[in-house]
Amino acid sequence: MKTIRRTAAVLALGFLVQTIAVSLARAEESTVGTNVAAGAISVIATLITIPLKLVTCTATVVGGGAVYGLTMGTSEIVREELVAGTNQTCGGRYYVSPQQVKQLAKESQP
C-alpha cells in the first residue's frame, strides 16, 4: 500500500512539475526558470523512459527469440525482423536531455 501511495505521489508531483514547467518553457529567451524546468522534466522523463525501454527491449528479444526458435533458425524474414526490432527497441539513448525537452516545447507551440 505504501508503494502505491509513493508511486501516486511521484506521478502527481511529476505532473505538477510538467504542468508548471511547460508555461515556463514557452519563453522565447532561455532563462533560469526555463533551464530549471527543462532539467526537471528531463529527470522525470528519464525516470519513465529507462524502465519502459528496458521492458520493451526485453520483450522484443524474448518474443523474437521464441519465434526464431520455433522456426529453428530457418526463417530469414524472422531473423531480419528480430534484428531490426532489437536495434530499434534496444538502441539509442536511455535518457531525455534538457535540450530535447526545450526542442519539444518549441515544436508544440502554435
C-alpha atoms as a printed R data frame, in Angstrom:
    type eleno elety resid chain resno      x       y       z
1   ATOM     1    CA   MET     A     1  0.000   0.000   0.000
2   ATOM     2    CA   LYS     A     2  2.903   2.353   0.785
3   ATOM     3    CA   THR     A     3  4.406   1.653  -2.619
4   ATOM     4    CA   ILE     A     4  1.156   2.615  -4.346
5   ATOM     5    CA   ARG     A     5  0.949   5.839  -2.372
6   ATOM     6    CA   ARG     A     6  4.553   6.704  -3.134
7   ATOM     7    CA   THR     A     7  4.086   5.963  -6.809
8   ATOM     8    CA   ALA     A     8  0.918   8.057  -6.934
9   ATOM     9    CA   ALA     A     9  2.689  10.901  -5.132
10  ATOM    10    CA   VAL     A    10  5.642  10.782  -7.519
11  ATOM    11    CA   LEU     A    11  3.340  10.747 -10.548
12  ATOM    12    CA   ALA     A    12  1.285  13.642  -9.150
13  ATOM    13    CA   LEU     A    13  4.454  15.610  -8.426
14  ATOM    14    CA   GLY     A    14  5.751  14.849 -11.897
15  ATOM    15    CA   PHE     A    15  2.503  16.002 -13.467
16  ATOM    16    CA   LEU     A    16  2.584  19.201 -11.428
17  ATOM    17    CA   VAL     A    17  6.191  19.923 -12.377
18  ATOM    18    CA   GLN     A    18  5.438  19.269 -16.034
19  ATOM    19    CA   THR     A    19  2.378  21.491 -15.968
20  ATOM    20    CA   ILE     A    20  4.284  24.358 -14.381
21  ATOM    21    CA   ALA     A    21  7.383  23.769 -16.477
22  ATOM    22    CA   VAL     A    22  5.522  23.978 -19.779
23  ATOM    23    CA   SER     A    23  4.412  27.506 -19.008
24  ATOM    24    CA   LEU     A    24  7.979  28.431 -18.110
25  ATOM    25    CA   ALA     A    25  9.470  26.662 -21.123
26  ATOM    26    CA   ARG     A    26  7.380  28.690 -23.567
27  ATOM    27    CA   ALA     A    27  9.541  31.752 -23.029
28  ATOM    28    CA   GLU     A    28 11.359  32.835 -26.168
29  ATOM    29    CA   GLU     A    29 14.586  33.530 -24.309
30  ATOM    30    CA   SER     A    30 16.478  30.952 -22.336
31  ATOM    31    CA   THR     A    31 16.035  31.893 -18.688
32  ATOM    32    CA   VAL     A    32 16.969  30.282 -15.420
33  ATOM    33    CA   GLY     A    33 13.349  29.184 -14.984
34  ATOM    34    CA   THR     A    34 13.294  27.615 -18.415
35  ATOM    35    CA   ASN     A    35 16.539  25.768 -17.784
36  ATOM    36    CA   VAL     A    36 15.366  24.514 -14.384
37  ATOM    37    CA   ALA     A    37 12.011  23.428 -15.833
38  ATOM    38    CA   ALA     A    38 13.687  21.629 -18.746
39  ATOM    39    CA   GLY     A    39 16.057  19.932 -16.329
40  ATOM    40    CA   ALA     A    40 13.207  18.803 -14.057
41  ATOM    41    CA   ILE     A    41 11.181  17.448 -16.965
42  ATOM    42    CA   SER     A    42 14.320  15.746 -18.284
43  ATOM    43    CA   VAL     A    43 14.805  13.909 -14.982
44  ATOM    44    CA   ILE     A    44 11.161  12.828 -14.820
45  ATOM    45    CA   ALA     A    45 11.110  11.723 -18.461
46  ATOM    46    CA   THR     A    46 14.348   9.781 -17.977
47  ATOM    47    CA   LEU     A    47 12.931   8.013 -14.914
48  ATOM    48    CA   ILE     A    48  9.976   6.925 -17.054
49  ATOM    49    CA   THR     A    49 11.998   6.147 -20.191
50  ATOM    50    CA   ILE     A    50 14.612   3.832 -18.661
51  ATOM    51    CA   PRO     A    51 12.260   1.139 -17.304
52  ATOM    52    CA   LEU     A    52  9.941   1.325 -20.319
53  ATOM    53    CA   LYS     A    53 12.826   0.987 -22.733
54  ATOM    54    CA   LEU     A    54 14.289  -1.937 -20.764
55  ATOM    55    CA   VAL     A    55 10.929  -3.741 -20.695
56  ATOM    56    CA   THR     A    56 10.372  -3.127 -24.414
57  ATOM    57    CA   CYS     A    57 13.871  -4.322 -25.265
58  ATOM    58    CA   THR     A    58 13.482  -7.446 -23.140
59  ATOM    59    CA   ALA     A    59 10.070  -8.234 -24.618
60  ATOM    60    CA   THR     A    60 11.422  -7.829 -28.151
61  ATOM    61    CA   VAL     A    61 14.388 -10.114 -27.521
62  ATOM    62    CA   VAL     A    62 12.359 -12.768 -25.673
63  ATOM    63    CA   GLY     A    63  9.420 -12.744 -28.101
64  ATOM    64    CA   GLY     A    64 11.584 -12.560 -31.198
65  ATOM    65    CA   GLY     A    65 13.930 -15.224 -29.866
66  ATOM    66    CA   ALA     A    66 10.998 -17.539 -29.166
67  ATOM    67    CA   VAL     A    67  9.613 -17.119 -32.684
68  ATOM    68    CA   TYR     A    68 13.072 -17.526 -34.171
69  ATOM    69    CA   GLY     A    69 13.498 -20.686 -32.112
70  ATOM    70    CA   LEU     A    70 10.138 -22.028 -33.303
71  ATOM    71    CA   THR     A    71 11.286 -21.633 -36.883
72  ATOM    72    CA   MET     A    72 14.538 -23.381 -35.859
73  ATOM    73    CA   GLY     A    73 16.541 -20.519 -37.293
74  ATOM    74    CA   THR     A    74 15.474 -21.230 -40.863
75  ATOM    75    CA   SER     A    75 13.340 -18.123 -41.452
76  ATOM    76    CA   GLU     A    76 15.345 -15.275 -42.929
77  ATOM    77    CA   ILE     A    77 12.344 -12.927 -42.579
78  ATOM    78    CA   VAL     A    78 12.040 -13.597 -38.841
79  ATOM    79    CA   ARG     A    79 15.774 -13.084 -38.383
80  ATOM    80    CA   GLU     A    80 15.713  -9.765 -40.238
81  ATOM    81    CA   GLU     A    81 12.698  -8.555 -38.266
82  ATOM    82    CA   LEU     A    82 14.264  -9.634 -34.983
83  ATOM    83    CA   VAL     A    83 17.488  -7.785 -35.739
84  ATOM    84    CA   ALA     A    84 15.616  -4.657 -36.867
85  ATOM    85    CA   GLY     A    85 13.288  -4.750 -33.864
86  ATOM    86    CA   THR     A    86 16.144  -5.265 -31.430
87  ATOM    87    CA   ASN     A    87 18.105  -2.374 -32.937
88  ATOM    88    CA   GLN     A    88 15.028  -0.146 -32.696
89  ATOM    89    CA   THR     A    89 13.966  -1.011 -29.139
90  ATOM    90    CA   CYS     A    90 17.340  -1.639 -27.508
91  ATOM    91    CA   GLY     A    91 19.372   1.009 -29.302
92  ATOM    92    CA   GLY     A    92 19.513   4.729 -28.853
93  ATOM    93    CA   ARG     A    93 19.542   6.771 -25.696
94  ATOM    94    CA   TYR     A    94 18.051   5.737 -22.407
95  ATOM    95    CA   TYR     A    95 17.780   9.321 -21.176
96  ATOM    96    CA   VAL     A    96 15.998  12.524 -22.177
97  ATOM    97    CA   SER     A    97 18.201  15.611 -22.279
98  ATOM    98    CA   PRO     A    98 17.050  19.110 -21.313
99  ATOM    99    CA   GLN     A    99 17.807  20.211 -24.884
100 ATOM   100    CA   GLN     A   100 15.303  17.636 -26.194
101 ATOM   101    CA   VAL     A   101 12.702  18.978 -23.767
102 ATOM   102    CA   LYS     A   102 13.294  22.553 -24.944
103 ATOM   103    CA   GLN     A   103 13.069  21.475 -28.586
104 ATOM   104    CA   LEU     A   104  9.783  19.639 -27.972
105 ATOM   105    CA   ALA     A   105  8.401  22.689 -26.126
106 ATOM   106    CA   LYS     A   106  9.260  24.923 -29.081
107 ATOM   107    CA   GLU     A   107  7.722  22.494 -31.586
108 ATOM   108    CA   SER     A   108  4.493  22.218 -29.609
109 ATOM   109    CA   GLN     A   109  3.866  25.963 -29.595
110 ATOM   110    CA   PRO     A   110  1.253  27.133 -32.107
